[in-house]
Amino acid sequence: MNLAKLSDKGQITVPAEIRRLLGLKAGDQLLFFQKNDGEIVVQNASSQAIRKAQNALIGAAEATGITNEQDIQALVNEVRYGKNMEK
């Protein structure tokens, strides 16, 4: 169990073990939310945003016909140079 003390300004220091587990670094934001059972959950807001973006992109590769790294490179080249340049 890790404890943190609340300052008179409402600030806490996140214990080192918890920072490591959440992958936190200076400047990161924390996301606090309450589950239906009342439990408060703390997450790394950056990780949550990445997961949300990943979930939004599920199936996008298949929908656009991307099946391998060459397809990805062709798409990058098309966006970058305005044409499909095989590499």
C-alpha distance (Angstrom), angle and dihedral (degrees) to the residues before:
residue distance angle dihedral
M1 . . .
N2 3.79 . .
L3 3.78 122.9 .
A4 3.79 129.1 -159.7
K5 3.79 126.3 -169.4
L6 3.81 119.7 -133.3
S7 3.81 113.9 -131.7
D8 3.79 123.2 -140.6
K9 3.84 86.6 -101.1
G10 3.82 91.8 57.1
Q11 3.81 93.4 -105.2
I12 3.79 127.8 137.0
T13 3.77 135.3 -172.3
V14 3.78 110.2 -128.5
P15 3.81 108.3 -131.6
A16 3.81 114.5 -108.5
E17 3.82 93.6 -116.8
I18 3.82 91.2 53.9
R19 3.83 91.7 46.8
R20 3.80 88.1 53.5
L21 3.81 93.7 47.3
L22 3.82 91.9 49.5
G23 3.81 93.5 42.0
L24 3.81 90.9 -122.6
K25 3.77 125.4 169.9
A26 3.80 133.2 175.5
G27 3.79 111.4 -62.2
D28 3.82 95.9 21.9
Q29 3.77 118.0 133.2
L30 3.78 125.1 -129.5
L31 3.79 123.9 -138.3
F32 3.82 116.8 -146.4
F33 3.78 121.4 -168.7
Q34 3.77 137.5 162.2
K35 3.79 120.8 -127.2
N36 3.81 122.4 -142.5
D37 3.81 90.6 -98.1
G38 3.83 90.9 56.7
E39 3.80 96.0 -104.8
I40 3.82 113.7 142.0
V41 3.80 114.2 -136.0
V42 3.81 125.9 -161.7
Q43 3.80 120.6 -157.8
N44 3.77 137.6 171.8
A45 3.82 101.2 -99.6
S46 3.83 91.2 -149.0
S47 3.80 91.7 56.0
Q48 3.80 90.3 47.2
A49 3.82 90.9 52.5
I50 3.80 91.4 49.8
R51 3.81 91.9 50.2
K52 3.81 90.4 48.8
A53 3.82 90.6 51.7
Q54 3.81 91.5 46.7
N55 3.80 91.2 51.1
A56 3.80 90.6 49.5
L57 3.81 90.1 54.3
I58 3.80 97.1 49.6
G59 3.79 107.8 129.4
A60 3.81 94.7 10.6
A61 3.81 93.8 113.9
E62 3.78 92.8 51.9
A63 3.80 91.6 45.6
T64 3.81 91.1 54.9
G65 3.80 95.4 41.7
I66 3.81 96.9 -109.9
T67 3.79 108.8 151.4
N68 3.82 106.3 152.3
E69 3.81 145.8 13.7
Q70 3.81 92.4 -86.2
D71 3.81 89.7 58.5
I72 3.79 89.5 51.3
Q73 3.80 92.4 49.3
A74 3.80 90.8 48.4
L75 3.81 89.9 52.4
V76 3.82 91.8 47.9
N77 3.80 90.5 49.7
E78 3.79 91.3 47.9
V79 3.79 91.5 52.5
R80 3.79 93.5 40.9
Y81 3.81 99.5 42.9
G82 3.79 103.5 17.7
K83 3.79 94.0 -115.4
N84 3.77 141.5 68.3
M85 3.82 106.6 -95.4
E86 3.80 113.0 177.6
K87 3.78 112.0 -142.4
